[in-house]
Amino acid sequence: MSKQILSPLPGTFYSRPSPDQPAFKVVGDVIAVGDVIGLIEVMKSFHEVTADQAGTLVAFIAEDEEPVMAGQPLIELA
């Protein structure tokens, strides 16, 4: 059964800390509770998105730099 990590707030989703840095996580990575999986930008303020459940990253549901709503799925875990 797959699990999803949801956006805690509305804003823009970023999968990497900055454009010249690698992504926080990539497909196939093992995710532990508390791992940073991305950032949400709200009015020039960046908020870390941390995993609230563990699993293996199967897919990004939200694209990098995509606007997201609170409660919207960001990644899928197996």
C-alpha positions in Angstrom: 0.0 0.0 0.0 1.4 3.4 -1.0 1.6 6.4 1.3 1.9 10.1 0.5 3.5 13.0 2.2 1.3 16.1 2.0 2.2 19.8 1.8 1.8 21.4 5.2 0.9 24.8 3.7 0.2 26.5 0.4 3.1 27.9 -1.6 5.8 26.8 -4.2 7.4 23.4 -3.8 11.1 23.0 -4.2 12.8 19.6 -4.3 16.3 21.0 -3.8 17.8 23.6 -1.4 18.9 25.9 -4.3 19.0 25.6 -8.1 22.7 24.5 -8.1 22.3 21.9 -5.4 21.2 18.3 -5.7 17.6 17.3 -4.7 16.9 16.5 -1.0 15.7 13.0 -2.1 15.5 11.1 -5.3 13.3 8.2 -6.4 14.5 5.0 -4.8 15.8 6.8 -1.6 14.7 5.4 1.8 12.8 8.1 3.7 12.8 8.1 7.5 10.4 10.1 9.7 11.9 13.6 10.1 13.9 13.6 6.8 13.6 16.8 4.8 12.0 16.0 1.5 11.7 19.6 0.1 10.9 23.2 0.8 7.7 25.3 0.5 8.2 29.0 -0.3 5.6 31.4 1.0 6.1 35.1 0.4 10.0 34.7 0.1 10.1 32.6 3.3 11.2 29.0 3.0 9.8 26.2 5.2 11.2 22.7 5.3 8.9 19.8 4.6 9.7 16.8 6.7 8.5 13.3 6.3 5.8 12.3 8.8 6.1 8.6 7.8 8.8 6.3 6.6 9.1 4.4 3.3 10.9 4.3 -0.1 10.4 7.3 -2.4 8.4 5.9 -5.4 7.5 9.2 -7.2 7.3 12.9 -6.9 3.6 13.9 -7.3 4.4 17.7 -7.2 6.9 19.0 -9.7 9.9 21.2 -8.7 8.9 24.8 -8.5 5.2 24.0 -8.8 2.5 25.9 -6.8 0.9 23.6 -4.3 -2.0 23.8 -1.9 -2.1 22.8 1.8 -2.9 19.1 1.9 -1.8 18.4 -1.6 0.3 15.2 -2.0 4.0 16.0 -2.7 5.6 12.5 -2.9 4.5 8.9 -2.9 6.1 6.3 -0.7 6.0 2.5 -0.8 
